[in-house]
Amino acid sequence: MRASTSKGVFQAWRAWGQWVIIPLAIFALTEGMAQAIFDRVPRWYSAALQAAAQGHVDVVFIGSSRVLAAVHAPTFKREVYALTGLCPRTLNLGMGNSSDAEHYLGLRKLFASYPDNLEGVVVFIEAPAGLPSLSRWTGLWTDRYATWMLVDLLRWTDLWPFWRSSGHPVSDKLHLTLRLGARGSSTFNRRERIRENLLTAGVSWLVGLRSGSVPSTPFRFDPDNLVGPDLSYQPDAVFLLKARELALRTTDESLANQVAVRGWETTIQEDLLQLVRRHGGGVVFFDVPLSSVFARLYASPLRQDDIRLFARQAQVWGAPILRPRMEFTDNDMSDLWHLNSSLAPTFSIELARTWVDVLRARGEEPAVGPDFGEADDGMLVPAC
Amino acid sequence: MLFNSWLFPPFLIVVLILYRVLPDRYQNTMLLAASYFFYACWDWRFLGLLLLSTTCDWLLARAINREPTRAKARRWVACSVGVNLVFLGFFKYFNFFIDSANSLLSSFGLSTWDFHLRVILPVGISFYTFQSISYIVDVYRGEIQPAQNPIDFALFVAFFPHMVAGPIMPSRNLLPQFQRERRTTLLQVGTGLWLMLLGFFKKVVVGDNLAPIVDQVFAQTVAPAGAAVLLGVYAFALQIYCDFSGYSDIARGVAKLLGIELMVNFNRPYMATNPSDFWRRWHISLSTWLRDYLYVPLGGNRGGGAETYRNLMITMVLGGLWHGAAWNFLLWGAYHGILLVLHRLFVLDLKVWTGSSLPERIVSRFVMFNAVCYGWLLFRAGSFEQIRNFTAALGSAFHLRGLGLSESITLFGLAAVMLWALESWTGNADDPSRSVGWQVGLGPLICSLMVVAIVLFAPPVAQTFIYFQF
C-alpha cells in the first residue's frame, strides 16, 4: 500500500515536477550566460556609468548615429591637449535611434550615480546646420523602432509621465512597463543586443568554424567606443544603395511636411541645460557633417528662420553653437547619412579647435577634472 | 492588433478570465465584443463595413430559408454573394482593374481613365467574405440551418483568433460550436498552449529572421547570382510557411483555450509528392473552400478530361487572384493550375509515373518542393522583369560572392533543420505528448528552449503577418 502510494507520488512528481525543474534550469542557464557575457560588457549609458566610476568625465557628446560616426573621442581629447595642455576625458554617447529624452534620462542617471565625477562636465549636443532637434516630454520619448533603449534609463517614477505622453501608442507603453518590471533579468533586458550578436557575430562564427577561420567575438569593454560595434552596419554595395535610397525618401517626406521649430523654453533641451547647469557644467551645440541630401532640409526659408531664432535662444542660454570650418562632399558620406569613419579624426580635430577658439574668445580654458594617470617614474601626468 | 504585439497577451488574459467567469449565455456576446475590439485596434472605421456585411448575410440567409422553392432561394444567394463580392471587389480589386484597363488602353494608343481611388484594404476582408459566402451557400444547400441568434452569426464571421488570416472555417463546422454550451477540457488547454508556442516560434524565430535574407535578394534590381536567387526563393518558401502556418497555429491554439476547434490549415506541405498532395497540405481551409464552393459547382471532374482541366485552371487562377490584386498572383495561380493539370494528365490519366516506391517518393518530393519554390518566385517578385531576370539567373553563375551568402545560407540552414526536426518529432500533431521522449523530460526541455528562443530572437519591433495584406 505504502509502496504503491510512493510510486504514485513519484509518477505525479515526474509528470508535473519536470515542467518546473527543467524550465527553471534552462532559464537559469540562459540568464547566467547572458549576465556573464553581456552584463560584463555594458553598452551606451551603462558603459558610461562604468567609465564614470573610473574617474572624472569632462566632455560628453550626445546625439544620433551621426555624432557616433563623426566624433572620434580620443582624437578630440588629444587635440584639446595639444592646444591647451589640458586633457579632457571625453565620452561619445551618440547613438543611432536615440532620442533627446533618452539622453536627458541617461545624463540624469550619470549625475545621480557619480555627481562628483561629472561635476563641471561639458555636454556637446548635436545641432545639424546649427539647429538641434526639438522635442517635448509630451511627445515621443524614444524611437518607435527602438523603444527598448529607454528601459535602462527609466525610473519607476517616470512611468506616470510616460503613460501621460501622447507620442506613443498603448502597446509601446505596455511594452516599456513590462520591460521595466523584468529589468533585473539580462535575458529580457539585453535581448535585442543578444539577438543582434547571435544573428551576426554568432552566425559569422559558425561560418568561420566551417572555413577554419574563427573571428574574435566582440565582447570586450572599450571606453573609447561605448556603444560597441555596429553589427547591423554592412558597408557593402547593396547596403549602401538601400541606405542612400532611404535617405532620399526620408528627406523628401520631411521636406514635404516641414513645420516651424519654435518654443524652445518648453523643450527637453531646456531641461537638459538646467540639469547640466545644476551640476556645474555647460552645454555646447555643434554642427555635424551633412550630405547634400540632408543639407537641403535646412536650406528652406522656414528652416533658415528656425536656425536664426535658435541662435538667439542659444545666446539666451549662454550656450555656444560651434560650426567647424570644414567642407565635405557626398563622397565623404558613402551612405549619405554618416561621415565615413576615416574622416572622423579630421572632423574631431577641427571641432576641438573651434571649441578652444570659442573658449579663448571668452577668456576661458576647458574645465578638466583631476583625472591623472601614473607614469613609469611615479609622477602623476594627464592620461592623454 | 497583432498576435505578436505587446497588446495581445493582456487582451487574451482579460478575455480568458471573462470567459471563465461569465455565464454561458453571455460568453458569445463577450467574445463578439472582444472580436470587434480586436478588429478595431487595427482600424475602427472598417467595423461599419463588417457590421453591414454581417447584417446583410444574416438577413439573406433567413430569406433563403423561408423561400419555398430553390429557384427563388437562388435569387437571394446571388444577392448575398453579389453584395460580398462587390465589397471585396471594390476594396481589393478596384484600382487593379482600373490600372490594368489603362495599360490595355494605352497599349492601343487610346486615352486612359484619370482616376485612382486611395482605398485602404480592410484587413481580413478576403477571409471573412469567403466565410460568409460559405455560410450562405451551406444554408441554400440545406447543410445548415440559418442562425437564429444574430450574435452567434456575427461571432462566426468575426471570431478574433481566425478573423484576419484564417483558417476559413466552413459554417457547418464552426457555427454549431457557437450555438452550444462549451467546456474547455484540460487537453484543449494543453494543446492550445502548445500550438500557440509552436506558432510564435515559427513566426518570430524562423519566419521573421529569414525575412531580411528574402528582402535583400528580392530588393535586387539586377539579377544576382543564381545561388543568391535560389537562397532567396528557398528562404521565402520557409518564411511564408512559418509566417502563415505560425498564424494558423496561434489562431487554433487561442481558439482551443476558448473551447473552439478550428481546422488544421497546414500539414507539412513541403513533404508533398505531387501538386494535388500539396494543395491537400497547404492552406487547407482555402483549398477546401475553393473545392467546395468553386471547383465542384463548376463541374469538378465530372465532365471528363478537358472540362476537368478547365475547371482546375479557373479555380487556381481565381485562387491566385484571391491572394492579391496583382498580375503575379494571377500568374502564380495559373502556374499551380498548370501543375495540377499536368499531374492529372501524366500521373492520374496516362499513369506515366506511379511514385509508389521509396526512391520514387524521394524524387517526387524533391521535384515538387522545387516546383513549389519556383511558384514562390512568381508570388514574391515585384515585377515581370524580376521574374524574367531571376529565372534566367537560376541557370547561371552559382558562386557565393556578395550578399553575405555564407552567413545567410548558415542562417537558413539552421532555421530549416530546426523546423524539420521539430515537425518530425511531433509528427505535426496537435497533441505532442505522444512524441518520443515527451514524458521523460524532452517535452519541457524543448518547450523551454522554444520560449528562450522566442524571447531572444523575436525582432525588436513586431513584424506583421504576410497574409494580412491579403
Boltz contact constraints between the chains, C-beta under 6 A:
constraints:
  - contact:
      token1: [A, 18]
      token2: [B, 441]
      max_distance: 6.0
  - contact:
      token1: [A, 18]
      token2: [B, 444]
      max_distance: 6.0
  - contact:
      token1: [A, 19]
      token2: [B, 444]
      max_distance: 6.0
  - contact:
      token1: [A, 22]
      token2: [B, 444]
      max_distance: 6.0
  - contact:
      token1: [A, 22]
      token2: [B, 445]
      max_distance: 6.0
  - contact:
      token1: [A, 22]
      token2: [B, 448]
      max_distance: 6.0
  - contact:
      token1: [A, 23]
      token2: [B, 444]
      max_distance: 6.0
  - contact:
      token1: [A, 23]
      token2: [B, 448]
      max_distance: 6.0
  - contact:
      token1: [A, 26]
      token2: [B, 448]
      max_distance: 6.0
  - contact:
      token1: [A, 30]
      token2: [B, 452]
      max_distance: 6.0
  - contact:
      token1: [A, 145]
      token2: [B, 461]
      max_distance: 6.0
  - contact:
      token1: [A, 171]
      token2: [B, 5]
      max_distance: 6.0
  - contact:
      token1: [A, 171]
      token2: [B, 6]
      max_distance: 6.0
  - contact:
      token1: [A, 171]
      token2: [B, 7]
      max_distance: 6.0
  - contact:
      token1: [A, 174]
      token2: [B, 6]
      max_distance: 6.0
  - contact:
      token1: [A, 175]
      token2: [B, 6]
      max_distance: 6.0
  - contact:
      token1: [A, 191]
      token2: [B, 455]
      max_distance: 6.0
  - contact:
      token1: [A, 191]
      token2: [B, 456]
      max_distance: 6.0
  - contact:
      token1: [A, 192]
      token2: [B, 460]
      max_distance: 6.0
  - contact:
      token1: [A, 194]
      token2: [B, 456]
      max_distance: 6.0
  - contact:
      token1: [A, 195]
      token2: [B, 456]
      max_distance: 6.0
  - contact:
      token1: [A, 195]
      token2: [B, 457]
      max_distance: 6.0
  - contact:
      token1: [A, 203]
      token2: [B, 407]
      max_distance: 6.0
  - contact:
      token1: [A, 203]
      token2: [B, 410]
      max_distance: 6.0
  - contact:
      token1: [A, 203]
      token2: [B, 411]
      max_distance: 6.0
  - contact:
      token1: [A, 206]
      token2: [B, 410]
      max_distance: 6.0
  - contact:
      token1: [A, 207]
      token2: [B, 406]
      max_distance: 6.0
  - contact:
      token1: [A, 207]
      token2: [B, 407]
      max_distance: 6.0
  - contact:
      token1: [A, 207]
      token2: [B, 410]
      max_distance: 6.0
